Amino acid sequence: MVHAYKSQGYNIVLDVDSGSVHVVDDLVFELIPQIEKAIEEGLGDDEIAARFGGGLADIERKEAVAEILELKNRSQLFTKDDYEAQIAAYTEREPVVKAMCLHIAHACNLSCRYCFAGEGEYYGPCGLMSFETGKEALDYLVAHSGNRRNLEVDFFGGEPLMNWDVVKQLVEYGRSIEKEHDKNFRFTLTTNGTLLTEDILEFANREMSNLVLSIDGRKEVHDRMRPHRNGSGSYDEIVPKYIHAAESRDQMNYYVRGTYTHFNTDFSKDVLHLADLGFEQISVEPVVAQPTEEYALTQEDVPVLLEQYDLLAAEMLKRRKEGKNFNFFHFMIDLECGPCVYKRLSGCGAGCEYVSVTPWGDIYPCHQFVGEEEFKLGNVKEGILNTSLRDKFRDCNVYSKPACRECFAKYYCSGGCMANSRHFSGDITGAYEIGCELQRKRVECAIMLKVAEMEEES
């Protein structure tokens, strides 16, 4: 499969199954889809050269066809997918848990309008995780992590700082068992920032591998969607704290993380606002909400959103040349290394490699399924009890998703979010169509930015 597109003056050709990226001239760009179709029709190299090589005097066309065929014979163009036959062996391995989302608090002091967790309470009772439950969760992670040494633990909510003492106790406990089990805990703290203090930041900088700091961008955008329960905004109180936190971590190992909605389809302005505040690690992602919500993205929004990604990519190119570079999470692609191809095809690992644990010790495939009883896998005391559900998540990959099989972005998207698929199509093997369209554009922009970076370095 080949995906050819134009972006910021580049003619880019992605050979999907080999991962090769080519920047080509207009003639080659025009010829590649024609030759791909001829190959599908069964034509050999000589027949292709005769059909597309032009007349005897058309040297440029002949050379272009010869170059395309050379790339084909070097398995850098028109390559076939050889992975489907092996994906079952990869996914059927004994599950090894390597990451855990600890719901340290099902309570929140904000009233974010789009909160998928129902203002932090997951549409159920409020609750704070006890140290004993958290300890059992970490023990479960260690016991089911196999030979995996680095273990990821995200302190999540609600707002985890509402249960900060237990967070500190669990970090201390985790550190106390690392050497005995030859493990290394990499802790992350996700917070709305309102309760962040200097003492908390000092501890986080010492013990947390990553900080995720929630902010939606411009003041009017943020305060509209992320108010306190009394309706007052939270922007002014968190921005100075976040700037200090980013600087205290040398602009590394953190993200300011926002959500854009139907109310701010010009979201590139929010990304650039955050960059202008001095943040260098930025993630602003589309809201996922049912169409009945007034802030939900609509199909009519999609053309505007696609244009916004192009505008953002163009501005990032400009700023990089000016020495004002910043990272945008959805534009970060490693074209040379990254996860193995089978991992990229099988996705995030929810329900197998990654699980979420509630304040009461119940295990769910990920944080977006918490509170949906049909997706309860078990608990930290007894382990996974619903093995058939775990196996369903294990077997979910791009080949079990009809919409993914012929999508050029499948090796970068990995089939997308299973929770979004389920909530919009009724099944984890379905698709969230708006999300797919946005993901494809992000992949195109990300590859273009990498192409431009490599060109600048050459």
Disulfide bonds with the S-S distance in Angstrom:
none
